[in-house]
Amino acid sequence: MMGHAGMAATAIRYLRSVGAPTAAAPPAPHARSVGARPPLRAVREDERAPLDPAEFRSVLGHFASGVTIITAPAETGPAGFACQSFASLSLDPPLVAFMVGRTSTTWPRLARAGVFCVNVLGAAQGDLCRAFAVSGADKFAGVRHTPAPVTGSPRLADVPAWIDCTIHAVHTGGDHLIVVGRVEALGTDPTAAAHGPLLFHRGAFGRFTP
């Protein structure tokens, strides 16, 4: 294994390009560079999007999705956040992806770690998801977890499935970042999985009924 610092070089280079704090260690010489963020300028009237943001969210909210918590072993203690925008990406090589807002205060901690674990939530874990959706709180207070086998990222107890990853690439996507992870290990808990997944639809949690 090449080491977490090398695998996270893309994330670190991106953070440097936008002025976010990063670890003091220089990026690996073989790392692939991410282009700098384009300079900001005023938006002309003829360039404004013809979509109302509220309508955009309302319409896209009809797409039901699963819910995850992304975690990492940050320097100042474990870091994590609730994430709806997660998906599998590639089988060969094994890649997954998630999206995170550029304004996220948790993402820079994950980027510095260079690793993360995707914790897929079960039907009864709505309260756990809400706890990780807030900002500034001690999200891990009272939450049982163990180190994921390869990266050491927090693997939360009683989740139906988990995916242990190293950061493979980071791409810009408007006001979000697209984070690609290479899967190093993964597994399931059959007992937790028997209760079904936690679903998110139109701003509310729900359950899958076959």
N, C-alpha and C positions, 0 to 999 in steps of 0.2 A: 504494500500500500504506500502511495507517494507521501502521505502526510496531509493533515487537514489544512495547513497553511497554503500549500500549493493548490489544493482543490478549491479554496475560497478566494483565489487571487482575483478572479473576475469581479466578485462582489466588492473586494477591497478597493480595486481600481475604480469602480463606479462611485463608491462613496467618496474617494478622494476627488473625483471629477466634479462632484456637486458640493464639495466643501464640508462633508460630514466627517466627524472624528473617526479615526481608525486606529488599529494597533500600531505600535511604533515599528514593528518589524517590516522591512521592505518586502514587496511582493516577489514571488519566485520569478527568476529570469525567463522561464519558459512559458509563463502565464499569458493567456490571450487577453489583449486590451479591449476595454469597452469604450466606445466613443463618448466624448464629453457631451454634457447636456447642452442643447442648442441655446443660444443667447435669448433672453426674454425680450419681448417687444410688445407694444400696444396692439390690441386686436381691432381691426377695422370693422365697421358695421357690416360690410358685405361678407365678412369672414365668420360672423357669429353663427354658431350652430342653430339650425331651425328647430331644435328639440328643447322642450321644457324639461329640466332635470328631474322634477317630480314625476312627470309622465314617463320619462325614461326608466326610472326606478320602479314605477308601478307596473309597467309592461314587462320588464325583465324579471320582476318578482314572480311572474307566473311560471317561471322555470324552477321546478323543485330540485333541490340538491341535498347531498349529504353534508355533514358538518364535521370539521376536524379541529384539533388544537395542535399547533406547530410549536415545538419546544426545542431548546438548545441549552447546553451547559455553559452559560456566560460566566465571565470573570467575576462578576459581583453577585453570583448566585444564579439559579436557573431562570431562564427567560421563556416566555411563551405568549401566544395570542390565539384567539378563536379565528378560524379561517373557513369560509364557505367556498371560496374559489380554489379548489384543489382538484387535480385530475391526473390520471395516468397519461404518460406521453409516449413512451417507446418501450418495446420489449427487448430489442437488441441494438444498443445497450439498454439495460433497464433504467428508464428515466421517469420521473414524476415532475409535476410542476404545481406551483401555487402562486397566487397574486397577492401583493401586499401594497398598501397605499404608501406613497412617497413620504407622507407626513408621519408614518408610524414611528413611535419612539422605541419600539421593541426590535424592529428590523435591524438597526445598526448593531445591536448586541448579537443577533444571530449571524450577521455577516462576519463579524470579527471572530466568532466561534468557527465558522466555516462548515458547520454541520447542523443537522436538525433531525427531529423525529416527528413524523406525522402520526398523530393519535386519532384514529377514526372513532367517533363517538357513537354510543348506543342509545336506544330509545329512551332510557331513563336518565340520561346525563345532560338534560337541558340546563339544570342549575349549574353544573360544572362549566358548560359553555358560556353561560352568562357571566360567571366569575372571571373567565379569561377574556371576556369582551370589554372589560372596563380598563381604564388607563390609570396608572399611578398606584394601584393597590398591590398588596402582597398576594399575588394570584395563587401561589403555591401553598399558602397557609392551610394546613389540615389536609392537603391533597397527597395521597400516597403515590409514590413513584419509585422506579428502579432504573439504573442506567441501561440504555439500549446497548446491545452486545458489541457493536463496532465503534460507534462514536461517543458513547457515554451520555447521549442526550436523554432527558427525562422520558421514560416510558410510563405513562400514567396507568394506574391500576384499573382493572375491570373494563378496559376498552375492547371492543370486538376485534380490532386489528391495529397493527402499528407497522410503520415503514421507516427504517433507519437509513439516513442519507448523508452524503457529503454534497456541498454546493458545487454544481457542475458549471453553471452559467447564470448570468443575470442580464435580462433585456429590458429596455424601456417600453412602456405601454401607456402613453398618456399620463394620467395622474397616478398610475400604479407602476410597480415593477413586476416583471415575470421572472420568478426564480425557478431554475431547473435544478433538480437534485438527482444525483446518481444513487440508485438503491444499493446499499451494502448488505442489508439484512432486513427481514420482514417476518411477520408471524401473525397468528390469530389466537383468540381465546374462545374456544367453542361454547363455553358456558355463557359468556357475555354476548356472543354473536347470536345465540338462540333467541334473545329478546328482540332482535331486529335493530335496524339503524335509526339514528336520530335524523329526521328530515327537516328542512327549512323551506317554507313556501309562503309567499306573500306576507313576509314579516313575522311569521309565527312558526313555532316548532310543531312537528307532527310525527306520526308513526306510520310505518308501512304495513298495510293489511293485504295479504296475498288473496 
